[in-house]
Amino acid sequence: MVFDQEVPDDELYAILDKVNLKDKVLELPEKLETMVGERGLKLSGGERQRLAFARALLQKRNLIILDEPVSALDNITEKSLMETVFAEFRNKTVIIIAHRLNFISGVDQILVMEQGRLVGEGNFDSLIRSCDAFRTLWNNGRGQTD
């Protein structure tokens, strides 16, 4: 689990806690020094996604692009991670590509694409009222995570 930069262990554990990975790391034979990936410990899809979030938090970038960031997470972990994303990335520009609409319901600006064309733009409430494509997506999936 070695990260690309030197960060004090307490800071790493604080970030891992924010993405619900701290307990997992504490269970590993060599904690933060445990090798993951090729020839090392295998992580689940959800664990890999949460590790990517931890790395994004460590990098402290002003622009973050998230492509289907919660696709491998269960509902409880997704909700917790969403809260972390909105809290930690509050003053940053975050572009989220998502099909699971409940993940984006709290964002400032949503762009609705259909067959490569922009068909709607606004916040969640305005799109539910004014964008047929968005309303159909929401109603068909009811924003479900499955």
C-alpha positions in Angstrom: 0.0 0.0 0.0 3.0 2.3 -0.3 1.9 5.6 -1.7 4.0 7.6 -4.3 5.0 10.2 -1.8 6.3 10.3 1.8 3.5 11.0 4.1 3.4 10.5 7.9 1.6 7.3 8.9 -0.9 9.2 11.0 -1.9 11.3 7.9 -2.2 8.2 5.8 -4.4 6.5 8.4 -6.6 9.6 8.6 -7.2 9.6 4.9 -7.7 5.8 4.8 -10.3 6.2 7.5 -12.1 8.8 5.4 -12.4 6.3 2.5 -13.3 3.3 4.8 -10.0 1.5 4.3 -8.3 2.0 7.6 -9.6 -1.2 9.2 -8.7 -3.2 6.1 -5.1 -1.9 6.2 -4.8 -2.6 10.0 -5.7 -6.2 9.3 -2.9 -6.6 6.7 0.2 -8.5 7.7 2.5 -5.5 7.1 -0.1 -2.7 7.5 0.9 0.2 5.2 3.9 -1.7 3.9 1.9 -4.6 2.5 2.4 -5.0 -1.2 -0.8 -4.9 -3.2 -1.4 -5.6 -6.9 0.9 -7.7 -9.0 2.5 -10.4 -6.9 1.0 -8.9 -3.8 -2.4 -8.8 -2.0 -5.4 -8.7 -4.3 -7.9 -5.9 -3.6 -11.6 -6.0 -4.5 -12.9 -3.5 -7.1 -14.4 -1.4 -4.3 -11.2 -1.4 -2.4 -9.3 -0.3 -5.5 -11.8 2.5 -6.0 -11.4 3.7 -2.4 -7.6 3.5 -2.6 -7.8 5.7 -5.7 -9.9 8.2 -3.7 -7.3 8.1 -0.9 -4.6 8.9 -3.5 -6.6 11.8 -4.9 -7.0 13.2 -1.4 -3.3 13.0 -0.8 -2.4 14.8 -4.0 -4.5 17.8 -3.1 -5.2 18.8 -6.7 -7.6 21.6 -7.7 -9.1 19.5 -10.5 -10.3 16.0 -10.0 -11.9 13.8 -12.7 -13.9 10.8 -11.4 -15.2 8.3 -13.9 -17.9 6.0 -12.5 -16.3 6.5 -9.0 -18.7 4.3 -7.1 -19.5 1.5 -9.5 -18.0 -1.3 -7.4 -19.3 -0.1 -4.0 -22.2 -1.2 -1.9 -24.9 1.3 -1.0 -23.5 2.0 2.5 -19.9 2.5 1.4 -21.1 4.6 -1.5 -23.1 7.0 0.7 -20.1 7.4 3.1 -17.7 8.0 0.2 -20.1 10.5 -1.4 -20.1 12.5 1.9 -16.3 12.4 1.9 -16.1 13.5 -1.7 -18.4 16.5 -1.2 -16.6 17.5 2.1 -13.0 17.0 1.0 -13.3 18.3 -2.6 -15.7 21.2 -1.6 -13.4 24.0 -2.9 -12.2 22.1 -6.0 -13.4 21.5 -9.5 -14.6 17.9 -9.7 -15.9 16.4 -12.9 -17.9 13.2 -12.2 -18.9 10.9 -15.0 -21.7 8.8 -13.6 -24.7 6.7 -14.6 -25.8 6.3 -11.0 -27.7 9.5 -10.5 -28.0 9.3 -6.8 -24.2 9.9 -6.6 -24.6 13.3 -8.4 -27.8 14.5 -6.9 -25.9 17.0 -4.7 -23.6 18.6 -7.2 -23.7 22.2 -8.4 -23.9 21.6 -12.1 -25.0 18.5 -14.1 -24.6 18.1 -17.8 -26.9 15.5 -19.4 -25.5 13.8 -22.5 -27.5 11.7 -24.9 -25.8 10.1 -27.9 -22.9 12.5 -27.7 -25.1 15.6 -27.5 -25.7 17.9 -24.6 -29.4 17.8 -23.9 -29.7 19.3 -20.4 -27.7 21.4 -18.0 -28.5 22.6 -14.5 -28.7 21.3 -10.9 -30.6 18.2 -10.0 -33.9 19.9 -9.2 -34.0 22.0 -12.3 -33.2 19.0 -14.5 -36.0 16.9 -12.9 -38.4 19.7 -13.8 -37.1 20.6 -17.3 -35.1 17.8 -18.9 -37.0 14.9 -20.2 -33.9 12.8 -20.7 -32.7 13.3 -17.2 -36.2 12.8 -15.7 -36.5 9.5 -17.7 -33.1 8.3 -16.4 -34.1 9.1 -12.8 -37.6 7.6 -13.1 -36.3 4.4 -14.8 -33.6 3.8 -12.2 -35.0 5.8 -9.4 -31.4 6.8 -8.8 -30.7 3.3 -7.6 -27.2 2.1 -7.3 -27.8 -1.3 -8.8 
